[in-house]
Amino acid sequence: MIGECFLCHQIGALEKHHIFGGSNRKNSEKYGLVVYLCHACHNEPPDGAHHNAKTMKALHQYGQKKAMREQGWTKEAFREIFHKNYI
């Protein structure tokens, strides 16, 4: 897919990133908690989302706020599905 990277805003080839991975990957997909990133922002050290705790924390916070806003959830409702509060 060609478009604008969610993090660096560079135009080019993008990769789909599930904000909440692992056991929550399916829930990320179900609730639209995905962003599109260039390869560097997605999976290259030191700043890529899969290598940088600060980047991942920012994405988790963004994802939780987005889910709560779009689904009308409280923090507790979010935690019931994703098992953690990120904000």
PDB file of N, CA, C and O in Angstrom, chain B, residues numbered from 101:
ATOM      1  N   MET B 101       0.845  -1.177   0.000  1.00  0.00           N
ATOM      2  CA  MET B 101       0.000   0.000   0.000  1.00  0.00           C
ATOM      3  C   MET B 101       0.894   1.245   0.000  1.00  0.00           C
ATOM      4  O   MET B 101       1.905   1.295   0.701  1.00  0.00           O
ATOM      5  N   ILE B 102       0.518   2.219  -0.773  1.00  0.00           N
ATOM      6  CA  ILE B 102       1.237   3.495  -0.835  1.00  0.00           C
ATOM      7  C   ILE B 102       0.391   4.541  -0.111  1.00  0.00           C
ATOM      8  O   ILE B 102      -0.820   4.626  -0.314  1.00  0.00           O
ATOM      9  N   GLY B 103       1.034   5.322   0.723  1.00  0.00           N
ATOM     10  CA  GLY B 103       0.322   6.366   1.451  1.00  0.00           C
ATOM     11  C   GLY B 103       1.266   7.112   2.358  1.00  0.00           C
ATOM     12  O   GLY B 103       2.479   7.104   2.151  1.00  0.00           O
ATOM     13  N   GLU B 104       0.703   7.766   3.379  1.00  0.00           N
ATOM     14  CA  GLU B 104       1.475   8.579   4.314  1.00  0.00           C
ATOM     15  C   GLU B 104       1.668   7.844   5.630  1.00  0.00           C
ATOM     16  O   GLU B 104       0.701   7.366   6.222  1.00  0.00           O
ATOM     17  N   CYS B 105       2.901   7.749   6.088  1.00  0.00           N
ATOM     18  CA  CYS B 105       3.230   7.093   7.352  1.00  0.00           C
ATOM     19  C   CYS B 105       2.561   7.845   8.500  1.00  0.00           C
ATOM     20  O   CYS B 105       2.640   9.071   8.579  1.00  0.00           O
ATOM     21  N   PHE B 106       1.913   7.112   9.373  1.00  0.00           N
ATOM     22  CA  PHE B 106       1.225   7.689  10.524  1.00  0.00           C
ATOM     23  C   PHE B 106       2.183   8.455  11.432  1.00  0.00           C
ATOM     24  O   PHE B 106       1.792   9.451  12.041  1.00  0.00           O
ATOM     25  N   LEU B 107       3.436   8.001  11.530  1.00  0.00           N
ATOM     26  CA  LEU B 107       4.387   8.620  12.455  1.00  0.00           C
ATOM     27  C   LEU B 107       5.241   9.712  11.816  1.00  0.00           C
ATOM     28  O   LEU B 107       5.303  10.821  12.347  1.00  0.00           O
ATOM     29  N   CYS B 108       5.890   9.436  10.712  1.00  0.00           N
ATOM     30  CA  CYS B 108       6.828  10.408  10.140  1.00  0.00           C
ATOM     31  C   CYS B 108       6.240  11.203   8.970  1.00  0.00           C
ATOM     32  O   CYS B 108       6.837  12.174   8.506  1.00  0.00           O
ATOM     33  N   HIS B 109       5.065  10.779   8.502  1.00  0.00           N
ATOM     34  CA  HIS B 109       4.332  11.454   7.425  1.00  0.00           C
ATOM     35  C   HIS B 109       5.004  11.371   6.063  1.00  0.00           C
ATOM     36  O   HIS B 109       4.610  12.069   5.129  1.00  0.00           O
ATOM     37  N   GLN B 110       6.010  10.524   5.948  1.00  0.00           N
ATOM     38  CA  GLN B 110       6.653  10.300   4.647  1.00  0.00           C
ATOM     39  C   GLN B 110       5.684   9.550   3.743  1.00  0.00           C
ATOM     40  O   GLN B 110       4.949   8.674   4.198  1.00  0.00           O
ATOM     41  N   ILE B 111       5.689   9.895   2.475  1.00  0.00           N
ATOM     42  CA  ILE B 111       4.854   9.216   1.486  1.00  0.00           C
ATOM     43  C   ILE B 111       5.655   8.066   0.894  1.00  0.00           C
ATOM     44  O   ILE B 111       6.811   8.242   0.508  1.00  0.00           O
ATOM     45  N   GLY B 112       5.043   6.895   0.821  1.00  0.00           N
ATOM     46  CA  GLY B 112       5.710   5.740   0.235  1.00  0.00           C
ATOM     47  C   GLY B 112       4.985   4.462   0.601  1.00  0.00           C
ATOM     48  O   GLY B 112       3.816   4.475   0.988  1.00  0.00           O
ATOM     49  N   ALA B 113       5.708   3.353   0.470  1.00  0.00           N
ATOM     50  CA  ALA B 113       5.147   2.045   0.798  1.00  0.00           C
ATOM     51  C   ALA B 113       4.914   1.955   2.305  1.00  0.00           C
ATOM     52  O   ALA B 113       5.757   2.369   3.101  1.00  0.00           O
ATOM     53  N   LEU B 114       3.763   1.409   2.683  1.00  0.00           N
ATOM     54  CA  LEU B 114       3.394   1.315   4.085  1.00  0.00           C
ATOM     55  C   LEU B 114       3.153  -0.128   4.507  1.00  0.00           C
ATOM     56  O   LEU B 114       2.817  -0.992   3.697  1.00  0.00           O
ATOM     57  N   GLU B 115       3.335  -0.357   5.802  1.00  0.00           N
ATOM     58  CA  GLU B 115       3.089  -1.660   6.411  1.00  0.00           C
ATOM     59  C   GLU B 115       2.032  -1.489   7.494  1.00  0.00           C
ATOM     60  O   GLU B 115       2.036  -0.498   8.224  1.00  0.00           O
ATOM     61  N   LYS B 116       1.131  -2.457   7.592  1.00  0.00           N
ATOM     62  CA  LYS B 116       0.071  -2.415   8.588  1.00  0.00           C
ATOM     63  C   LYS B 116       0.633  -2.789   9.956  1.00  0.00           C
ATOM     64  O   LYS B 116       1.285  -3.822  10.103  1.00  0.00           O
ATOM     65  N   HIS B 117       0.376  -1.943  10.957  1.00  0.00           N
ATOM     66  CA  HIS B 117       0.829  -2.209  12.327  1.00  0.00           C
ATOM     67  C   HIS B 117      -0.384  -2.306  13.238  1.00  0.00           C
ATOM     68  O   HIS B 117      -1.172  -1.366  13.348  1.00  0.00           O
ATOM     69  N   HIS B 118      -0.526  -3.463  13.893  1.00  0.00           N
ATOM     70  CA  HIS B 118      -1.587  -3.645  14.885  1.00  0.00           C
ATOM     71  C   HIS B 118      -1.110  -3.010  16.184  1.00  0.00           C
ATOM     72  O   HIS B 118      -0.102  -3.432  16.751  1.00  0.00           O
ATOM     73  N   ILE B 119      -1.827  -2.003  16.653  1.00  0.00           N
ATOM     74  CA  ILE B 119      -1.394  -1.255  17.832  1.00  0.00           C
ATOM     75  C   ILE B 119      -1.256  -2.171  19.031  1.00  0.00           C
ATOM     76  O   ILE B 119      -0.303  -2.044  19.799  1.00  0.00           O
ATOM     77  N   PHE B 120      -2.182  -3.080  19.200  1.00  0.00           N
ATOM     78  CA  PHE B 120      -2.114  -4.048  20.293  1.00  0.00           C
ATOM     79  C   PHE B 120      -1.884  -5.416  19.666  1.00  0.00           C
ATOM     80  O   PHE B 120      -2.782  -5.991  19.051  1.00  0.00           O
ATOM     81  N   GLY B 121      -0.684  -5.919  19.830  1.00  0.00           N
ATOM     82  CA  GLY B 121      -0.302  -7.176  19.185  1.00  0.00           C
ATOM     83  C   GLY B 121      -0.490  -8.370  20.094  1.00  0.00           C
ATOM     84  O   GLY B 121      -1.228  -8.324  21.078  1.00  0.00           O
ATOM     85  N   GLY B 122       0.194  -9.437  19.739  1.00  0.00           N
ATOM     86  CA  GLY B 122       0.126 -10.665  20.529  1.00  0.00           C
ATOM     87  C   GLY B 122      -1.294 -11.179  20.601  1.00  0.00           C
ATOM     88  O   GLY B 122      -1.973 -11.304  19.582  1.00  0.00           O
ATOM     89  N   SER B 123      -1.743 -11.479  21.816  1.00  0.00           N
ATOM     90  CA  SER B 123      -3.087 -12.032  22.007  1.00  0.00           C
ATOM     91  C   SER B 123      -4.177 -11.009  21.683  1.00  0.00           C
ATOM     92  O   SER B 123      -5.342 -11.382  21.552  1.00  0.00           O
ATOM     93  N   ASN B 124      -3.826  -9.740  21.554  1.00  0.00           N
ATOM     94  CA  ASN B 124      -4.809  -8.703  21.229  1.00  0.00           C
ATOM     95  C   ASN B 124      -4.806  -8.293  19.760  1.00  0.00           C
ATOM     96  O   ASN B 124      -5.489  -7.346  19.370  1.00  0.00           O
ATOM     97  N   ARG B 125      -4.040  -9.005  18.959  1.00  0.00           N
ATOM     98  CA  ARG B 125      -3.968  -8.680  17.528  1.00  0.00           C
ATOM     99  C   ARG B 125      -5.349  -8.737  16.868  1.00  0.00           C
ATOM    100  O   ARG B 125      -5.705  -7.849  16.093  1.00  0.00           O
ATOM    101  N   LYS B 126      -6.122  -9.775  17.175  1.00  0.00           N
ATOM    102  CA  LYS B 126      -7.460  -9.905  16.585  1.00  0.00           C
ATOM    103  C   LYS B 126      -8.375  -8.772  17.035  1.00  0.00           C
ATOM    104  O   LYS B 126      -9.188  -8.280  16.253  1.00  0.00           O
ATOM    105  N   ASN B 127      -8.245  -8.357  18.298  1.00  0.00           N
ATOM    106  CA  ASN B 127      -9.053  -7.234  18.783  1.00  0.00           C
ATOM    107  C   ASN B 127      -8.630  -5.929  18.126  1.00  0.00           C
ATOM    108  O   ASN B 127      -9.472  -5.076  17.844  1.00  0.00           O
ATOM    109  N   SER B 128      -7.329  -5.764  17.880  1.00  0.00           N
ATOM    110  CA  SER B 128      -6.870  -4.577  17.157  1.00  0.00           C
ATOM    111  C   SER B 128      -7.523  -4.519  15.782  1.00  0.00           C
ATOM    112  O   SER B 128      -7.982  -3.463  15.347  1.00  0.00           O
ATOM    113  N   GLU B 129      -7.561  -5.645  15.113  1.00  0.00           N
ATOM    114  CA  GLU B 129      -8.179  -5.727  13.788  1.00  0.00           C
ATOM    115  C   GLU B 129      -9.686  -5.455  13.891  1.00  0.00           C
ATOM    116  O   GLU B 129     -10.235  -4.671  13.116  1.00  0.00           O
ATOM    117  N   LYS B 130     -10.337  -6.097  14.836  1.00  0.00           N
ATOM    118  CA  LYS B 130     -11.789  -5.987  15.001  1.00  0.00           C
ATOM    119  C   LYS B 130     -12.226  -4.544  15.238  1.00  0.00           C
ATOM    120  O   LYS B 130     -13.228  -4.099  14.678  1.00  0.00           O
ATOM    121  N   TYR B 131     -11.481  -3.813  16.062  1.00  0.00           N
ATOM    122  CA  TYR B 131     -11.870  -2.458  16.433  1.00  0.00           C
ATOM    123  C   TYR B 131     -11.150  -1.365  15.634  1.00  0.00           C
ATOM    124  O   TYR B 131     -11.252  -0.185  15.967  1.00  0.00           O
ATOM    125  N   GLY B 132     -10.431  -1.754  14.593  1.00  0.00           N
ATOM    126  CA  GLY B 132      -9.770  -0.774  13.728  1.00  0.00           C
ATOM    127  C   GLY B 132      -8.595  -0.074  14.382  1.00  0.00           C
ATOM    128  O   GLY B 132      -8.295   1.078  14.068  1.00  0.00           O
ATOM    129  N   LEU B 133      -7.934  -0.771  15.289  1.00  0.00           N
ATOM    130  CA  LEU B 133      -6.798  -0.187  15.999  1.00  0.00           C
ATOM    131  C   LEU B 133      -5.505  -0.586  15.303  1.00  0.00           C
ATOM    132  O   LEU B 133      -4.652  -1.281  15.855  1.00  0.00           O
ATOM    133  N   VAL B 134      -5.402  -0.122  14.086  1.00  0.00           N
ATOM    134  CA  VAL B 134      -4.226  -0.355  13.257  1.00  0.00           C
ATOM    135  C   VAL B 134      -3.791   0.983  12.681  1.00  0.00           C
ATOM    136  O   VAL B 134      -4.609   1.879  12.472  1.00  0.00           O
ATOM    137  N   VAL B 135      -2.507   1.105  12.430  1.00  0.00           N
ATOM    138  CA  VAL B 135      -1.969   2.281  11.757  1.00  0.00           C
ATOM    139  C   VAL B 135      -1.059   1.784  10.650  1.00  0.00           C
ATOM    140  O   VAL B 135      -0.606   0.640  10.673  1.00  0.00           O
ATOM    141  N   TYR B 136      -0.798   2.639   9.691  1.00  0.00           N
ATOM    142  CA  TYR B 136       0.075   2.283   8.583  1.00  0.00           C
ATOM    143  C   TYR B 136       1.368   3.073   8.715  1.00  0.00           C
ATOM    144  O   TYR B 136       1.370   4.300   8.814  1.00  0.00           O
ATOM    145  N   LEU B 137       2.462   2.329   8.713  1.00  0.00           N
ATOM    146  CA  LEU B 137       3.778   2.905   8.950  1.00  0.00           C
ATOM    147  C   LEU B 137       4.729   2.565   7.815  1.00  0.00           C
ATOM    148  O   LEU B 137       4.606   1.517   7.182  1.00  0.00           O
ATOM    149  N   CYS B 138       5.684   3.466   7.562  1.00  0.00           N
ATOM    150  CA  CYS B 138       6.770   3.119   6.639  1.00  0.00           C
ATOM    151  C   CYS B 138       7.614   2.042   7.319  1.00  0.00           C
ATOM    152  O   CYS B 138       7.504   1.838   8.528  1.00  0.00           O
ATOM    153  N   HIS B 139       8.435   1.369   6.565  1.00  0.00           N
ATOM    154  CA  HIS B 139       9.224   0.271   7.137  1.00  0.00           C
ATOM    155  C   HIS B 139      10.121   0.745   8.285  1.00  0.00           C
ATOM    156  O   HIS B 139      10.240   0.057   9.298  1.00  0.00           O
ATOM    157  N   ALA B 140      10.742   1.894   8.137  1.00  0.00           N
ATOM    158  CA  ALA B 140      11.636   2.399   9.188  1.00  0.00           C
ATOM    159  C   ALA B 140      10.880   2.642  10.487  1.00  0.00           C
ATOM    160  O   ALA B 140      11.356   2.263  11.557  1.00  0.00           O
ATOM    161  N   CYS B 141       9.717   3.264  10.410  1.00  0.00           N
ATOM    162  CA  CYS B 141       8.935   3.544  11.621  1.00  0.00           C
ATOM    163  C   CYS B 141       8.289   2.282  12.183  1.00  0.00           C
ATOM    164  O   CYS B 141       7.940   2.233  13.362  1.00  0.00           O
ATOM    165  N   HIS B 142       8.132   1.274  11.350  1.00  0.00           N
ATOM    166  CA  HIS B 142       7.489   0.047  11.793  1.00  0.00           C
ATOM    167  C   HIS B 142       8.467  -0.930  12.426  1.00  0.00           C
ATOM    168  O   HIS B 142       8.235  -1.413  13.535  1.00  0.00           O
ATOM    169  N   ASN B 143       9.552  -1.222  11.732  1.00  0.00           N
ATOM    170  CA  ASN B 143      10.328  -2.383  12.160  1.00  0.00           C
ATOM    171  C   ASN B 143      11.834  -2.219  12.045  1.00  0.00           C
ATOM    172  O   ASN B 143      12.542  -3.207  11.852  1.00  0.00           O
ATOM    173  N   GLU B 144      12.334  -1.015  12.156  1.00  0.00           N
ATOM    174  CA  GLU B 144      13.784  -0.812  12.117  1.00  0.00           C
ATOM    175  C   GLU B 144      14.263  -0.170  13.414  1.00  0.00           C
ATOM    176  O   GLU B 144      13.692   0.822  13.867  1.00  0.00           O
ATOM    177  N   PRO B 145      15.305  -0.730  14.008  1.00  0.00           N
ATOM    178  CA  PRO B 145      15.871  -0.106  15.205  1.00  0.00           C
ATOM    179  C   PRO B 145      16.564   1.201  14.823  1.00  0.00           C
ATOM    180  O   PRO B 145      17.000   1.319  13.678  1.00  0.00           O
ATOM    181  N   PRO B 146      16.686   2.154  15.680  1.00  0.00           N
ATOM    182  CA  PRO B 146      16.258   2.096  17.078  1.00  0.00           C
ATOM    183  C   PRO B 146      14.869   2.669  17.319  1.00  0.00           C
ATOM    184  O   PRO B 146      14.335   2.529  18.420  1.00  0.00           O
ATOM    185  N   ASP B 147      14.263   3.316  16.309  1.00  0.00           N
ATOM    186  CA  ASP B 147      13.019   4.036  16.562  1.00  0.00           C
ATOM    187  C   ASP B 147      11.748   3.337  16.092  1.00  0.00           C
ATOM    188  O   ASP B 147      10.647   3.790  16.406  1.00  0.00           O
ATOM    189  N   GLY B 148      11.879   2.252  15.355  1.00  0.00           N
ATOM    190  CA  GLY B 148      10.700   1.549  14.861  1.00  0.00           C
ATOM    191  C   GLY B 148       9.809   1.074  16.004  1.00  0.00           C
ATOM    192  O   GLY B 148      10.286   0.766  17.097  1.00  0.00           O
ATOM    193  N   ALA B 149       8.516   1.020  15.734  1.00  0.00           N
ATOM    194  CA  ALA B 149       7.536   0.673  16.765  1.00  0.00           C
ATOM    195  C   ALA B 149       7.845  -0.645  17.472  1.00  0.00           C
ATOM    196  O   ALA B 149       7.573  -0.784  18.664  1.00  0.00           O
ATOM    197  N   HIS B 150       8.403  -1.600  16.760  1.00  0.00           N
ATOM    198  CA  HIS B 150       8.698  -2.900  17.376  1.00  0.00           C
ATOM    199  C   HIS B 150      10.016  -2.904  18.153  1.00  0.00           C
ATOM    200  O   HIS B 150      10.391  -3.922  18.734  1.00  0.00           O
ATOM    201  N   HIS B 151      10.714  -1.778  18.163  1.00  0.00           N
ATOM    202  CA  HIS B 151      12.015  -1.708  18.828  1.00  0.00           C
ATOM    203  C   HIS B 151      12.125  -0.572  19.836  1.00  0.00           C
ATOM    204  O   HIS B 151      13.139  -0.469  20.526  1.00  0.00           O
ATOM    205  N   ASN B 152      11.131   0.265  19.938  1.00  0.00           N
ATOM    206  CA  ASN B 152      11.254   1.476  20.743  1.00  0.00           C
ATOM    207  C   ASN B 152      10.077   1.594  21.704  1.00  0.00           C
ATOM    208  O   ASN B 152       8.938   1.777  21.276  1.00  0.00           O
ATOM    209  N   ALA B 153      10.349   1.490  22.993  1.00  0.00           N
ATOM    210  CA  ALA B 153       9.301   1.517  24.010  1.00  0.00           C
ATOM    211  C   ALA B 153       8.526   2.831  24.007  1.00  0.00           C
ATOM    212  O   ALA B 153       7.315   2.834  24.231  1.00  0.00           O
ATOM    213  N   LYS B 154       9.205   3.937  23.759  1.00  0.00           N
ATOM    214  CA  LYS B 154       8.544   5.242  23.749  1.00  0.00           C
ATOM    215  C   LYS B 154       7.535   5.332  22.596  1.00  0.00           C
ATOM    216  O   LYS B 154       6.419   5.822  22.773  1.00  0.00           O
ATOM    217  N   THR B 155       7.941   4.858  21.425  1.00  0.00           N
ATOM    218  CA  THR B 155       7.041   4.846  20.267  1.00  0.00           C
ATOM    219  C   THR B 155       5.846   3.950  20.530  1.00  0.00           C
ATOM    220  O   THR B 155       4.708   4.326  20.250  1.00  0.00           O
ATOM    221  N   MET B 156       6.102   2.759  21.071  1.00  0.00           N
ATOM    222  CA  MET B 156       5.018   1.813  21.345  1.00  0.00           C
ATOM    223  C   MET B 156       4.058   2.379  22.397  1.00  0.00           C
ATOM    224  O   MET B 156       2.842   2.226  22.276  1.00  0.00           O
ATOM    225  N   LYS B 157       4.601   3.028  23.422  1.00  0.00           N
ATOM    226  CA  LYS B 157       3.749   3.622  24.454  1.00  0.00           C
ATOM    227  C   LYS B 157       2.827   4.679  23.838  1.00  0.00           C
ATOM    228  O   LYS B 157       1.635   4.720  24.142  1.00  0.00           O
ATOM    229  N   ALA B 158       3.375   5.524  22.982  1.00  0.00           N
ATOM    230  CA  ALA B 158       2.569   6.561  22.331  1.00  0.00           C
ATOM    231  C   ALA B 158       1.468   5.934  21.473  1.00  0.00           C
ATOM    232  O   ALA B 158       0.336   6.417  21.466  1.00  0.00           O
ATOM    233  N   LEU B 159       1.797   4.865  20.753  1.00  0.00           N
ATOM    234  CA  LEU B 159       0.786   4.191  19.929  1.00  0.00           C
ATOM    235  C   LEU B 159      -0.276   3.526  20.797  1.00  0.00           C
ATOM    236  O   LEU B 159      -1.460   3.567  20.462  1.00  0.00           O
ATOM    237  N   HIS B 160       0.132   2.911  21.909  1.00  0.00           N
ATOM    238  CA  HIS B 160      -0.839   2.301  22.823  1.00  0.00           C
ATOM    239  C   HIS B 160      -1.794   3.349  23.383  1.00  0.00           C
ATOM    240  O   HIS B 160      -3.001   3.116  23.452  1.00  0.00           O
ATOM    241  N   GLN B 161      -1.269   4.481  23.777  1.00  0.00           N
ATOM    242  CA  GLN B 161      -2.115   5.543  24.319  1.00  0.00           C
ATOM    243  C   GLN B 161      -3.071   6.066  23.247  1.00  0.00           C
ATOM    244  O   GLN B 161      -4.256   6.271  23.508  1.00  0.00           O
ATOM    245  N   TYR B 162      -2.549   6.277  22.048  1.00  0.00           N
ATOM    246  CA  TYR B 162      -3.392   6.711  20.936  1.00  0.00           C
ATOM    247  C   TYR B 162      -4.502   5.685  20.687  1.00  0.00           C
ATOM    248  O   TYR B 162      -5.670   6.046  20.549  1.00  0.00           O
ATOM    249  N   GLY B 163      -4.126   4.407  20.631  1.00  0.00           N
ATOM    250  CA  GLY B 163      -5.091   3.345  20.351  1.00  0.00           C
ATOM    251  C   GLY B 163      -6.173   3.253  21.409  1.00  0.00           C
ATOM    252  O   GLY B 163      -7.348   3.090  21.081  1.00  0.00           O
ATOM    253  N   GLN B 164      -5.792   3.356  22.674  1.00  0.00           N
ATOM    254  CA  GLN B 164      -6.800   3.282  23.739  1.00  0.00           C
ATOM    255  C   GLN B 164      -7.755   4.465  23.661  1.00  0.00           C
ATOM    256  O   GLN B 164      -8.967   4.285  23.775  1.00  0.00           O
ATOM    257  N   LYS B 165      -7.239   5.655  23.472  1.00  0.00           N
ATOM    258  CA  LYS B 165      -8.096   6.838  23.379  1.00  0.00           C
ATOM    259  C   LYS B 165      -9.038   6.737  22.183  1.00  0.00           C
ATOM    260  O   LYS B 165     -10.212   7.098  22.274  1.00  0.00           O
ATOM    261  N   LYS B 166      -8.515   6.245  21.064  1.00  0.00           N
ATOM    262  CA  LYS B 166      -9.334   6.064  19.860  1.00  0.00           C
ATOM    263  C   LYS B 166     -10.451   5.062  20.122  1.00  0.00           C
ATOM    264  O   LYS B 166     -11.606   5.310  19.775  1.00  0.00           O
ATOM    265  N   ALA B 167     -10.111   3.933  20.732  1.00  0.00           N
ATOM    266  CA  ALA B 167     -11.109   2.898  21.024  1.00  0.00           C
ATOM    267  C   ALA B 167     -12.170   3.426  21.985  1.00  0.00           C
ATOM    268  O   ALA B 167     -13.363   3.211  21.772  1.00  0.00           O
ATOM    269  N   MET B 168     -11.746   4.110  23.031  1.00  0.00           N
ATOM    270  CA  MET B 168     -12.698   4.627  24.010  1.00  0.00           C
ATOM    271  C   MET B 168     -13.633   5.650  23.368  1.00  0.00           C
ATOM    272  O   MET B 168     -14.834   5.650  23.641  1.00  0.00           O
ATOM    273  N   ARG B 169     -13.094   6.507  22.529  1.00  0.00           N
ATOM    274  CA  ARG B 169     -13.896   7.530  21.856  1.00  0.00           C
ATOM    275  C   ARG B 169     -14.879   6.880  20.875  1.00  0.00           C
ATOM    276  O   ARG B 169     -16.069   7.194  20.885  1.00  0.00           O
ATOM    277  N   GLU B 170     -14.380   5.985  20.038  1.00  0.00           N
ATOM    278  CA  GLU B 170     -15.220   5.398  18.984  1.00  0.00           C
ATOM    279  C   GLU B 170     -16.222   4.386  19.516  1.00  0.00           C
ATOM    280  O   GLU B 170     -17.319   4.263  18.972  1.00  0.00           O
ATOM    281  N   GLN B 171     -15.865   3.655  20.574  1.00  0.00           N
ATOM    282  CA  GLN B 171     -16.739   2.616  21.112  1.00  0.00           C
ATOM    283  C   GLN B 171     -17.579   3.107  22.295  1.00  0.00           C
ATOM    284  O   GLN B 171     -18.498   2.418  22.738  1.00  0.00           O
ATOM    285  N   GLY B 172     -17.259   4.298  22.800  1.00  0.00           N
ATOM    286  CA  GLY B 172     -17.976   4.814  23.958  1.00  0.00           C
ATOM    287  C   GLY B 172     -17.611   4.082  25.240  1.00  0.00           C
ATOM    288  O   GLY B 172     -18.417   3.994  26.166  1.00  0.00           O
ATOM    289  N   TRP B 173     -16.383   3.555  25.287  1.00  0.00           N
ATOM    290  CA  TRP B 173     -15.936   2.775  26.440  1.00  0.00           C
ATOM    291  C   TRP B 173     -15.343   3.659  27.529  1.00  0.00           C
ATOM    292  O   TRP B 173     -14.832   4.748  27.266  1.00  0.00           O
ATOM    293  N   THR B 174     -15.424   3.163  28.752  1.00  0.00           N
ATOM    294  CA  THR B 174     -14.667   3.702  29.868  1.00  0.00           C
ATOM    295  C   THR B 174     -13.304   3.006  29.876  1.00  0.00           C
ATOM    296  O   THR B 174     -13.063   2.082  29.099  1.00  0.00           O
ATOM    297  N   LYS B 175     -12.420   3.460  30.764  1.00  0.00           N
ATOM    298  CA  LYS B 175     -11.133   2.773  30.912  1.00  0.00           C
ATOM    299  C   LYS B 175     -11.349   1.328  31.329  1.00  0.00           C
ATOM    300  O   LYS B 175     -10.638   0.430  30.877  1.00  0.00           O
ATOM    301  N   GLU B 176     -12.330   1.108  32.192  1.00  0.00           N
ATOM    302  CA  GLU B 176     -12.612  -0.248  32.672  1.00  0.00           C
ATOM    303  C   GLU B 176     -13.097  -1.144  31.533  1.00  0.00           C
ATOM    304  O   GLU B 176     -12.700  -2.306  31.440  1.00  0.00           O
ATOM    305  N   ALA B 177     -13.947  -0.610  30.676  1.00  0.00           N
ATOM    306  CA  ALA B 177     -14.442  -1.393  29.533  1.00  0.00           C
ATOM    307  C   ALA B 177     -13.294  -1.733  28.584  1.00  0.00           C
ATOM    308  O   ALA B 177     -13.222  -2.849  28.069  1.00  0.00           O
ATOM    309  N   PHE B 178     -12.405  -0.780  28.353  1.00  0.00           N
ATOM    310  CA  PHE B 178     -11.245  -1.045  27.508  1.00  0.00           C
ATOM    311  C   PHE B 178     -10.403  -2.157  28.132  1.00  0.00           C
ATOM    312  O   PHE B 178      -9.986  -3.089  27.444  1.00  0.00           O
ATOM    313  N   ARG B 179     -10.159  -2.055  29.421  1.00  0.00           N
ATOM    314  CA  ARG B 179      -9.327  -3.034  30.125  1.00  0.00           C
ATOM    315  C   ARG B 179      -9.937  -4.440  30.079  1.00  0.00           C
ATOM    316  O   ARG B 179      -9.205  -5.429  30.037  1.00  0.00           O
ATOM    317  N   GLU B 180     -11.256  -4.535  30.086  1.00  0.00           N
ATOM    318  CA  GLU B 180     -11.905  -5.845  30.004  1.00  0.00           C
ATOM    319  C   GLU B 180     -11.536  -6.571  28.716  1.00  0.00           C
ATOM    320  O   GLU B 180     -11.420  -7.796  28.705  1.00  0.00           O
ATOM    321  N   ILE B 181     -11.352  -5.831  27.644  1.00  0.00           N
ATOM    322  CA  ILE B 181     -11.033  -6.441  26.351  1.00  0.00           C
ATOM    323  C   ILE B 181      -9.529  -6.562  26.132  1.00  0.00           C
ATOM    324  O   ILE B 181      -9.048  -7.600  25.678  1.00  0.00           O
ATOM    325  N   PHE B 182      -8.784  -5.499  26.453  1.00  0.00           N
ATOM    326  CA  PHE B 182      -7.360  -5.464  26.152  1.00  0.00           C
ATOM    327  C   PHE B 182      -6.465  -5.754  27.358  1.00  0.00           C
ATOM    328  O   PHE B 182      -5.242  -5.801  27.224  1.00  0.00           O
ATOM    329  N   HIS B 183      -7.065  -5.948  28.529  1.00  0.00           N
ATOM    330  CA  HIS B 183      -6.389  -6.424  29.742  1.00  0.00           C
ATOM    331  C   HIS B 183      -5.372  -5.470  30.353  1.00  0.00           C
ATOM    332  O   HIS B 183      -4.594  -5.869  31.220  1.00  0.00           O
ATOM    333  N   LYS B 184      -5.367  -4.209  29.910  1.00  0.00           N
ATOM    334  CA  LYS B 184      -4.417  -3.244  30.450  1.00  0.00           C
ATOM    335  C   LYS B 184      -4.921  -1.844  30.156  1.00  0.00           C
ATOM    336  O   LYS B 184      -5.612  -1.617  29.163  1.00  0.00           O
ATOM    337  N   ASN B 185      -4.574  -0.913  31.021  1.00  0.00           N
ATOM    338  CA  ASN B 185      -4.879   0.495  30.810  1.00  0.00           C
ATOM    339  C   ASN B 185      -3.580   1.184  30.418  1.00  0.00           C
ATOM    340  O   ASN B 185      -2.578   1.057  31.122  1.00  0.00           O
ATOM    341  N   TYR B 186      -3.582   1.901  29.320  1.00  0.00           N
ATOM    342  CA  TYR B 186      -2.366   2.544  28.814  1.00  0.00           C
ATOM    343  C   TYR B 186      -2.367   4.058  29.047  1.00  0.00           C
ATOM    344  O   TYR B 186      -1.378   4.728  28.747  1.00  0.00           O
ATOM    345  N   ILE B 187      -3.474   4.605  29.581  1.00  0.00           N
ATOM    346  CA  ILE B 187      -3.511   6.055  29.813  1.00  0.00           C
ATOM    347  C   ILE B 187      -3.774   6.351  31.286  1.00  0.00           C
ATOM    348  O   ILE B 187      -3.841   7.515  31.679  1.00  0.00           O
TER     349      ILE B 187
END
